[in-house]
Amino acid sequence: MVQVQRTDADAPDAHMLLAEYFEDRTIGFAAQDQVYTPVFPARATFTPPAGAFVVLRDDEGQARGCGGIRRIADGERGVRYEVKHLYLRPDTRGRGWGRLMLEDLERRAREWDARELVLDTHHSLEAAAGLYRTSGFVETERFNENPNATRWYSKALD
């Protein structure tokens, strides 16, 4: 059975998945003549209730994906968390596992009274954009200075 489990962002499995994610984005950006700037998150960024980091494990217990939420400055709706580093290994995509992780992260944000989830992404990640749109996210104004992002999304949780 596939499981989403909270972990530390610097745990070995989480770090390995983040390194894969950053390598994937670096290659993707290079193909577009752009530079990707990876930043490994500090452990405290994803320590409850400031945030949470999760790893998705397959039926055999192998780490196959990761993602996190972190609290950022409140918005017009109130308490706001940002989705970060949502990643699935390429051979696992299309199984609904990204949605499982996103739903788990949303549940955690709601437990901490979040009224809004936000995220940023790059226009080249069309499958991710599709997941966000079908999960209730809508495009919004830029809310950060992430040099890797070209699109920003939000989802009201009230």
JOWO-V343451 format. One record per residue. RES is the residue in three letters. SS is DSSP state (hx for helix, st for strand, lp for the rest). PHI is phi in degrees with one decimal (999 if undefined). Layout:
# JOWO-V343451
[[RES/SS/PHI] [RES/SS/PHI]]
This chain:
# JOWO-V343451
[[MET/lp/999] [VAL/lp/-71.2] [GLN/st/-132.7] [VAL/st/-107.5] [GLN/st/-126.0] [ARG/st/-70.4] [THR/st/-150.4] [ASP/lp/-83.1] [ALA/lp/-63.8] [ASP/lp/-102.8] [ALA/lp/-63.7] [PRO/hx/-52.2] [ASP/hx/-64.4] [ALA/hx/-64.5] [HIS/hx/-61.6] [MET/hx/-61.1] [LEU/hx/-66.8] [LEU/hx/-63.3] [ALA/hx/-62.1] [GLU/hx/-62.6] [TYR/hx/-59.4] [PHE/hx/-63.8] [GLU/hx/-65.3] [ASP/hx/-59.3] [ARG/hx/-68.8] [THR/hx/-61.1] [ILE/hx/-65.4] [GLY/hx/-61.4] [PHE/hx/-69.4] [ALA/hx/-60.9] [ALA/lp/-65.0] [GLN/lp/-106.6] [ASP/lp/56.5] [GLN/lp/-124.3] [VAL/lp/-109.0] [TYR/lp/-99.5] [THR/lp/-111.2] [PRO/lp/-79.5] [VAL/lp/-138.1] [PHE/lp/-69.5] [PRO/lp/-72.6] [ALA/lp/-71.7] [ARG/hx/-53.3] [ALA/hx/-63.6] [THR/hx/-57.5] [PHE/hx/-115.1] [THR/lp/-100.0] [PRO/lp/-55.2] [PRO/lp/-91.6] [ALA/lp/-66.5] [GLY/st/174.1] [ALA/st/-152.0] [PHE/st/-124.5] [VAL/st/-126.8] [VAL/st/-123.1] [LEU/st/-93.9] [ARG/st/-114.1] [ASP/lp/-80.3] [ASP/lp/-58.0] [GLU/lp/-95.6] [GLY/lp/83.9] [GLN/lp/-81.8] [ALA/st/-68.8] [ARG/st/-124.0] [GLY/st/-165.1] [CYS/st/-153.4] [GLY/st/176.4] [GLY/st/-151.8] [ILE/st/-129.6] [ARG/st/-137.9] [ARG/st/-73.4] [ILE/st/-124.7] [ALA/st/-55.2] [ASP/st/-57.6] [GLY/st/-108.1] [GLU/lp/-60.5] [ARG/lp/-83.4] [GLY/st/121.7] [VAL/st/-58.7] [ARG/st/-133.7] [TYR/st/-120.3] [GLU/st/-110.1] [VAL/st/-79.4] [LYS/st/-133.8] [HIS/st/55.8] [LEU/st/-72.0] [TYR/st/-145.7] [LEU/st/-126.9] [ARG/lp/-58.9] [PRO/hx/-53.3] [ASP/hx/-74.1] [THR/hx/-108.5] [ARG/lp/-70.3] [GLY/lp/88.8] [ARG/lp/-103.4] [GLY/lp/87.9] [TRP/hx/-73.1] [GLY/hx/-62.1] [ARG/hx/-64.1] [LEU/hx/-57.8] [MET/hx/-65.5] [LEU/hx/-62.2] [GLU/hx/-64.1] [ASP/hx/-63.8] [LEU/hx/-65.2] [GLU/hx/-62.6] [ARG/hx/-58.5] [ARG/hx/-63.6] [ALA/hx/-61.8] [ARG/hx/-61.9] [GLU/hx/-61.7] [TRP/lp/-101.5] [ASP/lp/65.0] [ALA/lp/-64.5] [ARG/lp/-109.0] [GLU/st/-156.2] [LEU/st/-111.4] [VAL/st/-130.5] [LEU/st/-160.7] [ASP/st/-124.8] [THR/st/-155.3] [HIS/lp/-109.5] [HIS/lp/-59.6] [SER/lp/-75.2] [LEU/lp/-94.7] [GLU/hx/-64.2] [ALA/hx/-63.2] [ALA/hx/-63.8] [ALA/hx/-59.8] [GLY/hx/-63.1] [LEU/hx/-60.3] [TYR/hx/-63.0] [ARG/hx/-63.0] [THR/hx/-74.5] [SER/lp/-98.3] [GLY/lp/98.5] [PHE/lp/-81.2] [VAL/st/-125.1] [GLU/st/-62.7] [THR/lp/-139.8] [GLU/lp/-70.4] [ARG/lp/-57.0] [PHE/lp/-119.8] [ASN/lp/-148.9] [GLU/lp/-112.6] [ASN/lp/-62.2] [PRO/lp/-70.4] [ASN/lp/-90.7] [ALA/lp/-97.8] [THR/lp/-129.5] [ARG/st/-137.7] [TRP/st/-130.3] [TYR/st/-130.2] [SER/st/-143.2] [LYS/st/-142.6] [ALA/st/-73.5] [LEU/lp/-109.4] [ASP/lp/-95.2]]
